[in-house]
Amino acid sequence: MNRLSTQQVDDVFERLQNGLSNEKAARHLVNVRPSDQYELESMTWRYRLRGFIEGLTVAELIASPVKEYVNQILFGYKGTTQEGARPGKKYKYSVDILTEQANIFEFNVPAMNPYDAYYQLTKRIAYKSIPGIELVKVYSGFHSVRLPDSQPLKVFAKDELIYVTLL
């Protein structure tokens, strides 16, 4: 982890102070600031500050650019630009789920590959609530850009399915 100078820490807290839209939250910012050189060199205050910022974000009291700036300085995060995007969200897939009742459920899933797209889908509550899944088809691209005659990249048959309720 990169070592921060006192000036960088001052800049971070000044940017936060100016970016807060709530006076009470700005007053509490003092509580997460490192109090001495020993604490400044530890990582604890950085994680404490990140938690504080996440709370501010949920309460919509801080702007996203300020949050991204602070995370970049504290942890070296690149932000959410295309260049710094996580590899697991790089490619777009659409997934069709066919059930015993002849229903088709459609999902869009960003993932690394077709196998990962299906696995990422299995984490969703919507997937877990679909009864009688027979077949899962994974296609390249989201549904909005998929052609009607597109062939699936991967088909998961009933014996390959994971996280389904078998009755």
C-alpha positions in Angstrom: 0.0 0.0 0.0 1.3 3.4 -0.8 2.5 5.6 2.0 0.7 8.9 2.3 2.2 12.2 3.2 0.6 14.5 5.7 -0.2 16.9 2.8 -2.0 14.1 0.9 -4.1 13.3 4.0 -4.9 16.9 4.5 -6.0 17.1 0.8 -8.2 14.0 1.2 -10.0 15.4 4.3 -10.3 18.9 2.7 -11.9 17.4 -0.4 -14.3 15.3 1.8 -15.1 18.4 3.9 -16.0 20.4 0.8 -17.9 17.5 -0.8 -20.3 16.8 2.1 -23.8 18.1 1.9 -24.6 17.7 5.6 -23.1 19.8 8.3 -23.5 17.1 11.0 -21.6 14.5 8.8 -18.8 17.1 8.2 -18.4 17.5 12.0 -18.0 13.7 12.4 -15.3 13.6 9.8 -12.8 14.6 12.5 -13.5 11.2 14.3 -12.0 9.2 11.4 -8.9 11.4 10.8 -5.6 9.8 12.0 -4.6 11.4 15.2 -0.8 10.9 15.1 2.1 9.7 12.9 1.8 6.1 14.2 -1.9 6.0 13.2 -1.2 7.7 9.9 1.2 4.9 9.0 -1.3 2.1 9.8 -4.1 1.0 7.6 -6.8 1.1 10.3 -7.8 4.7 9.7 -8.1 4.2 6.0 -10.6 1.3 6.4 -12.5 3.4 9.1 -12.7 6.3 6.6 -13.8 4.0 3.8 -16.6 2.7 6.0 -17.6 6.2 6.9 -17.7 7.2 3.2 -19.8 4.1 2.3 -22.3 5.2 5.0 -22.3 8.7 3.5 -22.8 7.2 0.0 -25.8 5.2 1.1 -27.3 8.3 2.8 -26.6 10.2 -0.5 -24.6 12.8 1.4 -21.5 12.7 -0.7 -20.9 12.9 -4.5 -19.5 9.9 -6.3 -16.4 11.8 -7.8 -15.3 12.7 -4.2 -15.7 9.0 -3.1 -13.7 7.8 -6.2 -11.0 10.4 -5.5 -10.6 9.3 -1.9 -10.6 5.6 -2.7 -7.9 6.2 -5.4 -5.7 8.1 -3.0 -6.2 5.7 0.0 -6.2 2.4 -1.8 -5.1 3.0 -5.4 -8.5 2.2 -6.9 -8.9 3.3 -10.5 -12.7 4.0 -10.2 -15.4 2.7 -12.4 -14.2 3.8 -15.8 -14.1 1.3 -18.7 -10.3 1.3 -18.4 -10.4 0.4 -14.7 -13.4 -1.9 -14.8 -13.2 -5.2 -13.1 -12.4 -8.1 -15.4 -15.4 -10.1 -14.1 -17.8 -7.5 -15.6 -16.0 -7.1 -18.9 -18.2 -9.1 -21.3 -22.0 -9.1 -21.7 -24.1 -12.2 -21.8 -27.8 -13.0 -21.9 -29.2 -16.1 -20.3 -32.4 -17.9 -21.1 -33.9 -20.3 -18.6 -36.4 -22.9 -19.8 -38.7 -24.5 -17.3 -40.8 -27.7 -17.2 -43.9 -25.4 -17.6 -42.4 -24.2 -21.0 -41.7 -20.7 -19.5 -38.7 -18.8 -20.6 -36.9 -16.4 -18.2 -34.4 -14.0 -19.6 -31.5 -12.4 -17.8 -28.6 -10.1 -18.7 -25.4 -11.0 -16.9 -22.0 -9.3 -17.2 -19.2 -11.9 -16.7 -15.8 -13.2 -17.8 -17.1 -16.1 -19.9 -20.3 -18.2 -20.5 -19.6 -20.5 -17.5 -19.1 -17.5 -15.3 -22.3 -15.9 -16.6 -24.3 -18.9 -15.5 -22.5 -19.0 -12.2 -23.1 -15.3 -11.6 -26.8 -15.8 -12.4 -27.0 -18.6 -9.8 -26.2 -16.1 -7.1 -29.3 -14.1 -7.8 -32.5 -14.6 -5.8 -34.6 -14.5 -8.9 -32.8 -17.6 -10.3 -33.2 -19.5 -7.0 -36.9 -18.8 -7.1 -37.6 -20.3 -10.5 -39.2 -23.8 -10.1 -38.5 -26.7 -12.5 -35.5 -25.5 -14.5 -34.9 -27.8 -17.4 -32.3 -26.0 -19.5 -30.1 -22.9 -19.3 -28.7 -21.2 -22.5 -26.0 -18.6 -22.4 -25.7 -16.2 -25.4 -23.2 -13.5 -26.3 -24.4 -9.9 -25.7 -27.4 -8.6 -23.8 -31.0 -9.4 -24.9 -31.4 -6.0 -26.4 -28.7 -6.6 -29.1 -29.1 -10.3 -29.6 -30.5 -11.4 -32.9 -33.5 -13.8 -33.0 -31.5 -16.6 -34.7 -28.5 -16.4 -32.4 -27.0 -19.7 -31.3 -26.1 -20.2 -27.6 -22.5 -20.2 -26.6 -23.1 -22.8 -23.9 -26.1 -24.9 -23.0 -26.5 -26.3 -19.5 -28.6 -29.5 -19.4 -30.6 -30.5 -16.4 -27.8 -32.7 -15.0 -25.3 -29.8 -15.2 -27.4 -27.3 -13.4 -26.3 -25.9 -10.0 -28.2 -24.5 -7.1 -31.6 -25.7 -8.2 -34.3 -27.4 -6.1 -34.8 -30.9 -7.3 -38.2 -32.3 -6.3 
